Amino acid sequence: MLTPSLRMKLQALLARLSRGSEVSLEERLALRRWADRDSSIASALRRALRGRGSRATMTGVDGLMADLDLGDPEAFPYDGRCEDLARWFSGSPPWLRRS
């Protein structure tokens, strides 16, 4: 059970995180610990991570996925401008480029 003061503190942290403001490592670790214990905090954390700076620009399927709170909030973004697969994997480790 969350106390009202702790809930307000966590909401302030989530708001700062979603705006892209600075959040210390200790605050992130505490937020992650609470997210592991409480599913509503975990859901709010996923929304905050997904909404960092790009929420207004999401349209179509990406916007729908964000609104439904689906998908990985920290997924590696696909670069649609890079159409050549060799260039896409150019930064990968050598063992991956060989295969």
N, C-alpha and C positions, 0 to 999 in steps of 0.2 A: 504494500500500500504506500502510495506516495503522499508525502505531506504537501500542503499547499505551497509552502516556500520552496521545496525541492522541485515541485512541478513547474513553478514560475521560473526557477533557475534553468531547468532543462529547456523550457520553451524559449528563453532568451538565448541560450546556446544554439538551439536549432535555428532560430531566426538569424543569428549572426552567421551561421554556417551556410544557410541558404542564400544569403546576400553576398557571400564570398568574402566576408570580413575575416580578420585574423582570429583564429581560435588556437589556444595553446595546446601542446601535446597532452598535458595533464587533463585539460578539459575534454579533449577528444577521447582519452582513455576512460575517463569517468562516464562519458556519454555512451561509449561502446559497452561498458560494464552494465549500465542500466538497460541498454537495448537488449543485451543478452538475457536479462531477467524479465523484461516486460515487452510483450509483443506490440503494444500501442506505441511505445517509445521506439521500437525497432522500425515500425512502419513510418513514423514521423521522421526518423533519421534517414531512411531510404528516400523519402520525398524531398528532404532538404538537400541530400547529396545529388539527387537527380536534377533538382531545380537550380543548381548553382549557375546563375548568369544566363542560362540558355532556355529557360522555361517559356519565355515570351516568343521565342523563335521556333518552337516546336509546332509543326503542323502535320496533318495527315496521320499516318500510322504511329509515328514517333510521339505525337501529341496524345493520341489515344492511349498508347502504352504508358506514358507518364501519368495521365489522368487516372488510369486504372491501377497504378502502382505496380506495374509488371516490368520484368526485365531487370538487368543488372545496373545499378546506379553508377557503378564505377567501370563500366565496360569501355574497352579501347575503341575510340571513335573511328569509324570507317571513313577513309578519305576518298570520296567519290571522284575527285579530279584525277586520281592516279588509276589509269585504266590498264596499264601494263603490269601483269603479275610479278614479273622479275623486278620491276622498280618498287612494287609494294613490299616485297620481301627483302629489299636491299639492306635494310637495317637489321636483319635477323642474324642469328648465330650461323657460323659456317656449316654446321651439321644439318641445319634446316634448309639452307640454300642448295645443298647437294641433292636433296631428295626430290 
